Amino acid sequence: MKLSLHNVCKSFDSHVVLDRVSLSLEKVHTLVLIGPSGGGKSTLLRIIAGLEFPNSGEVEINDDRVMFQEEALIKHRRTIGTVFQAFNLFPHLTALQNITLPLEKVHGHSRAEAEEIAHQFLVRFKLDKHSQKRPAELSGGQRQRVAIARAVSIKPRLLLFDEPTSALDPEMTAEVLDIIKELREEGRDFILVTHEMGFARQVADQVALLAEGRIVESGPVQQVLENPVSEQSRNFLAKVLKY
């Protein structure tokens, strides 16, 4: 993945969430975004996904500029697989239907094709026995695995994970992180927002630390996590790595 962010700004009313965020990465499989809550990580991810409009600035993925106009964004969103912390599954649909719906309605597959693709991912993520269950009948870990299966099934050029384990207990967290690690080992490109520093250390090629709407520090994982340059980075990491 080649990623370029140039002076990306975003405000909600008078509240500045992103303040001239810039980052240039030539070749990276996994970018991990870390930083204190409210620092702008989720908003930046939503802008990259085309789900939020910046007030100003530019985003490029693999030299393709994201055009923040509705018609262009519809095409862009079709190439991005996004997994949110709150699962975002349709509560009235089964696990199978949650995966087949975008394959049919957005990506043009026939029902038979969509069900075949969905079945493959349900088997892969050990969910085939739960294919006819609705989200309320699934555990948190199972719901998140369905969400990941849905995101991967569309063959995205980029996967975005927004704190995918924050609503899960430790056992379910391990299940989901194992799947993300598998995807990393397959060479898939993704951006991950997480507070799991140990996991970030395992999967990240590059780390960017956001605080108060700005990228305070970025670089290879070992450099940022073990030898941070800025005082703000050192203070944040001292807190999250304390226990």
Kinemage of the C-alpha trace (Angstrom):
@kinemage 1
@onewidth
@group {chain A} dominant
@subgroup {mainchain}
@vectorlist {calphas} color= white
{ca met a 1} P 0.000 0.000 0.000
{ca lys a 2} L 1.090 3.515 -0.797
{ca leu a 3} L -0.635 6.116 1.338
{ca ser a 4} L -0.438 9.883 1.236
{ca leu a 5} L -2.277 12.277 3.541
{ca his a 6} L -1.693 15.964 2.922
{ca asn a 7} L -2.950 18.621 5.351
{ca val a 8} L -6.168 16.752 6.177
{ca cys a 9} L -8.410 18.893 8.385
{ca lys a 10} L -11.755 18.080 9.964
{ca ser a 11} L -13.923 20.031 12.373
{ca phe a 12} L -17.331 19.373 13.836
{ca asp a 13} L -18.826 22.823 14.414
{ca ser a 14} L -16.083 24.654 16.324
{ca his a 15} L -14.322 21.497 17.530
{ca val a 16} L -11.158 20.712 15.555
{ca val a 17} L -10.724 16.931 15.287
{ca leu a 18} L -7.959 16.752 12.671
{ca asp a 19} L -5.488 19.593 12.279
{ca arg a 20} L -3.386 19.470 9.089
{ca val a 21} L -2.645 15.752 9.276
{ca ser a 22} L 0.070 14.728 6.821
{ca leu a 23} L 1.721 11.358 6.298
{ca ser a 24} L 3.533 9.785 3.357
{ca leu a 25} L 4.181 6.034 3.171
{ca glu a 26} L 5.697 4.514 0.044
{ca lys a 27} L 5.312 0.814 0.790
{ca val a 28} L 3.594 -0.591 3.837
{ca his a 29} L 1.290 -3.536 4.549
{ca thr a 30} L 0.168 -2.559 8.036
{ca leu a 31} L -0.178 0.925 9.470
{ca val a 32} L -1.245 1.051 13.117
{ca leu a 33} L -2.750 4.249 14.509
{ca ile a 34} L -2.331 4.753 18.236
{ca gly a 35} L -2.852 7.621 20.653
{ca pro a 36} L -5.126 8.914 23.399
{ca ser a 37} L -8.898 8.753 23.070
{ca gly a 38} L -10.305 11.718 21.214
{ca gly a 39} L -7.094 12.244 19.272
{ca gly a 40} L -8.760 11.860 15.858
{ca lys a 41} L -7.898 8.253 14.952
{ca ser a 42} L -11.414 7.068 14.152
{ca thr a 43} L -12.259 10.224 12.217
{ca leu a 44} L -9.125 9.842 10.106
{ca leu a 45} L -10.030 6.223 9.386
{ca arg a 46} L -13.548 7.231 8.314
{ca ile a 47} L -12.115 9.865 5.966
{ca ile a 48} L -9.779 7.305 4.382
{ca ala a 49} L -12.797 4.983 3.989
{ca gly a 50} L -14.784 7.744 2.288
{ca leu a 51} L -17.397 7.720 5.044
{ca glu a 52} L -16.559 11.219 6.273
{ca phe a 53} L -15.709 14.354 4.319
{ca pro a 54} L -12.630 16.375 5.320
{ca asn a 55} L -12.951 20.137 5.461
{ca ser a 56} L -9.734 20.352 3.464
{ca gly a 57} L -6.708 18.296 2.472
{ca glu a 58} L -5.977 15.359 0.186
{ca val a 59} L -5.939 11.577 0.535
{ca glu a 60} L -4.233 9.259 -1.958
{ca ile a 61} L -4.170 5.455 -1.901
{ca asn a 62} L -1.792 3.770 -4.324
{ca asp a 63} L -1.500 7.078 -6.228
{ca asp a 64} L -5.298 7.310 -6.636
{ca arg a 65} L -6.641 10.512 -5.148
{ca val a 66} L -9.841 10.079 -3.162
{ca met a 67} L -12.367 12.491 -4.644
{ca phe a 68} L -14.803 13.603 -1.974
{ca gln a 69} L -17.795 13.798 -4.282
{ca glu a 70} L -20.682 11.395 -3.820
{ca glu a 71} L -20.471 9.567 -7.154
{ca ala a 72} L -16.710 9.034 -6.850
{ca leu a 73} L -17.038 7.998 -3.207
{ca ile a 74} L -19.525 5.260 -4.054
{ca lys a 75} L -16.857 3.635 -6.236
{ca his a 76} L -14.138 4.233 -3.642
{ca arg a 77} L -16.147 2.660 -0.809
{ca arg a 78} L -16.556 -0.510 -2.862
{ca thr a 79} L -12.781 -1.033 -2.682
{ca ile a 80} L -12.474 -0.614 1.099
{ca gly a 81} L -13.382 -3.200 3.739
{ca thr a 82} L -14.155 -1.620 7.110
{ca val a 83} L -14.586 -3.268 10.510
{ca phe a 84} L -15.909 -1.147 13.358
{ca gln a 85} L -15.736 -1.665 17.124
{ca ala a 86} L -19.549 -1.941 17.325
{ca phe a 87} L -19.752 -4.684 14.633
{ca asn a 88} L -22.325 -2.749 12.496
{ca leu a 89} L -24.217 -5.907 11.515
{ca phe a 90} L -27.845 -5.789 10.422
{ca pro a 91} L -29.714 -7.148 13.479
{ca his a 92} L -32.622 -8.615 11.475
{ca leu a 93} L -30.358 -10.598 9.103
{ca thr a 94} L -28.542 -13.883 9.684
{ca ala a 95} L -24.758 -14.133 9.670
{ca leu a 96} L -24.946 -15.495 6.119
{ca gln a 97} L -27.223 -12.685 4.940
{ca asn a 98} L -25.025 -10.018 6.509
{ca ile a 99} L -22.214 -11.194 4.224
{ca thr a 100} L -24.270 -11.852 1.080
{ca leu a 101} L -26.181 -8.553 1.111
{ca pro a 102} L -23.277 -6.269 0.023
{ca leu a 103} L -22.014 -8.931 -2.383
{ca glu a 104} L -25.389 -8.901 -4.158
{ca lys a 105} L -26.542 -5.296 -3.818
{ca val a 106} L -23.211 -3.459 -4.107
{ca his a 107} L -20.848 -5.787 -5.975
{ca gly a 108} L -23.254 -7.343 -8.446
{ca his a 109} L -22.955 -11.037 -7.577
{ca ser a 110} L -25.874 -13.384 -8.123
{ca arg a 111} L -27.463 -14.853 -5.009
{ca ala a 112} L -25.806 -18.216 -5.663
{ca glu a 113} L -22.382 -16.615 -6.137
{ca ala a 114} L -22.796 -14.474 -3.026
{ca glu a 115} L -23.828 -17.451 -0.906
{ca glu a 116} L -20.871 -19.501 -2.151
{ca ile a 117} L -18.412 -16.716 -1.307
{ca ala a 118} L -20.040 -16.149 2.084
{ca his a 119} L -19.971 -19.858 2.882
{ca gln a 120} L -16.237 -20.020 2.137
{ca phe a 121} L -15.514 -17.251 4.637
{ca leu a 122} L -17.897 -18.628 7.247
{ca val a 123} L -16.014 -21.921 7.088
{ca arg a 124} L -12.651 -20.195 7.173
{ca phe a 125} L -13.541 -18.165 10.262
{ca lys a 126} L -15.200 -21.163 11.960
{ca leu a 127} L -18.675 -19.714 11.711
{ca asp a 128} L -20.375 -22.193 9.385
{ca lys a 129} L -22.417 -23.700 12.234
{ca his a 130} L -23.749 -20.242 13.033
{ca ser a 131} L -24.660 -19.121 9.509
{ca gln a 132} L -28.421 -18.975 10.220
{ca lys a 133} L -28.120 -17.126 13.518
{ca arg a 134} L -28.858 -13.430 13.881
{ca pro a 135} L -26.331 -11.143 15.617
{ca ala a 136} L -28.210 -11.262 18.945
{ca glu a 137} L -27.694 -15.041 19.004
{ca leu a 138} L -23.916 -14.757 18.533
{ca ser a 139} L -21.147 -13.947 20.996
{ca gly a 140} L -19.243 -10.694 20.617
{ca gly a 141} L -16.289 -12.514 19.116
{ca gln a 142} L -18.512 -14.312 16.635
{ca arg a 143} L -20.218 -11.060 15.621
{ca gln a 144} L -16.850 -9.430 14.997
{ca arg a 145} L -15.688 -12.432 12.963
{ca val a 146} L -18.817 -12.087 10.804
{ca ala a 147} L -17.966 -8.410 10.323
{ca ile a 148} L -14.413 -9.319 9.283
{ca ala a 149} L -15.707 -12.009 6.926
{ca arg a 150} L -18.016 -9.440 5.345
{ca ala a 151} L -15.168 -6.942 4.926
{ca val a 152} L -12.770 -9.472 3.393
{ca ser a 153} L -15.360 -11.113 1.121
{ca ile a 154} L -15.578 -8.082 -1.174
{ca lys a 155} L -11.862 -8.441 -2.082
{ca pro a 156} L -10.925 -4.946 -0.907
{ca arg a 157} L -7.680 -3.242 -1.833
{ca leu a 158} L -7.487 -1.974 1.748
{ca leu a 159} L -8.919 -3.148 5.089
{ca leu a 160} L -9.636 -0.689 7.883
{ca phe a 161} L -10.056 -1.839 11.491
{ca asp a 162} L -11.376 0.679 14.023
{ca glu a 163} L -10.622 -0.693 17.503
{ca pro a 164} L -12.128 -4.085 16.556
{ca thr a 165} L -11.593 -5.613 20.019
{ca ser a 166} L -12.589 -2.750 22.320
{ca ala a 167} L -16.018 -4.267 23.061
{ca leu a 168} L -14.722 -7.799 23.647
{ca asp a 169} L -13.546 -9.755 26.667
{ca pro a 170} L -9.953 -11.139 26.680
{ca glu a 171} L -10.810 -14.559 25.206
{ca met a 172} L -12.852 -13.067 22.366
{ca thr a 173} L -10.177 -10.427 21.818
{ca ala a 174} L -7.618 -13.182 21.223
{ca glu a 175} L -9.936 -14.846 18.656
{ca val a 176} L -10.298 -11.664 16.648
{ca leu a 177} L -6.622 -10.688 16.859
{ca asp a 178} L -5.651 -14.148 15.607
{ca ile a 179} L -7.746 -13.570 12.489
{ca ile a 180} L -6.255 -10.118 11.895
{ca lys a 181} L -2.781 -11.583 12.283
{ca glu a 182} L -3.642 -14.269 9.698
{ca leu a 183} L -4.720 -11.561 7.268
{ca arg a 184} L -1.451 -9.733 7.924
{ca glu a 185} L 0.531 -12.898 7.188
{ca glu a 186} L -1.327 -13.238 3.881
{ca gly a 187} L 0.129 -9.875 2.906
{ca arg a 188} L -3.144 -7.943 2.969
{ca asp a 189} L -2.906 -4.189 3.343
{ca phe a 190} L -4.673 -2.679 6.310
{ca ile a 191} L -4.837 0.221 8.739
{ca leu a 192} L -5.604 -0.650 12.338
{ca val a 193} L -6.671 1.626 15.187
{ca thr a 194} L -5.958 -0.143 18.455
{ca his a 195} L -5.001 0.240 22.106
{ca glu a 196} L -3.489 -3.273 22.099
{ca met a 197} L 0.169 -2.259 22.145
{ca gly a 198} L 1.502 -5.808 22.254
{ca phe a 199} L -0.482 -6.691 19.141
{ca ala a 200} L 0.582 -3.476 17.419
{ca arg a 201} L 4.177 -4.491 18.022
{ca gln a 202} L 3.538 -7.878 16.331
{ca val a 203} L 1.757 -6.735 13.179
{ca ala a 204} L 2.726 -3.143 12.400
{ca asp a 205} L 5.159 -2.090 9.698
{ca gln a 206} L 4.586 1.547 10.547
{ca val a 207} L 3.019 3.283 13.546
{ca ala a 208} L 1.544 6.779 13.697
{ca leu a 209} L 0.655 8.375 17.014
{ca leu a 210} L -2.218 10.875 16.873
{ca ala a 211} L -2.938 13.301 19.685
{ca glu a 212} L -5.068 16.428 19.706
{ca gly a 213} L -5.772 16.042 16.002
{ca arg a 214} L -2.158 15.868 14.865
{ca ile a 215} L 0.342 13.142 14.042
{ca val a 216} L 2.838 13.615 16.835
{ca glu a 217} L 5.191 10.900 15.651
{ca ser a 218} L 5.376 8.219 12.978
{ca gly a 219} L 7.840 5.620 11.807
{ca pro a 220} L 8.749 1.920 12.054
{ca val a 221} L 7.109 0.163 14.985
{ca gln a 222} L 10.312 -0.404 16.948
{ca gln a 223} L 11.368 3.220 16.615
{ca val a 224} L 8.044 4.695 17.739
{ca leu a 225} L 7.252 2.237 20.548
{ca glu a 226} L 10.739 1.800 21.955
{ca asn a 227} L 12.549 5.035 21.100
{ca pro a 228} L 9.936 7.766 20.767
{ca val a 229} L 11.326 11.189 19.986
{ca ser a 230} L 8.597 13.524 21.194
{ca glu a 231} L 7.747 14.120 24.833
{ca gln a 232} L 4.046 13.677 24.052
{ca ser a 233} L 4.738 10.205 22.629
{ca arg a 234} L 6.882 9.246 25.604
{ca asn a 235} L 4.192 10.332 28.064
{ca phe a 236} L 1.457 8.426 26.249
{ca leu a 237} L 3.493 5.235 25.883
{ca ala a 238} L 4.633 5.385 29.510
{ca lys a 239} L 0.980 5.222 30.543
{ca val a 240} L -0.241 2.502 28.169
{ca leu a 241} L 2.844 0.295 28.617
{ca lys a 242} L 2.982 0.661 32.398
{ca tyr a 243} L 1.049 -2.536 33.209
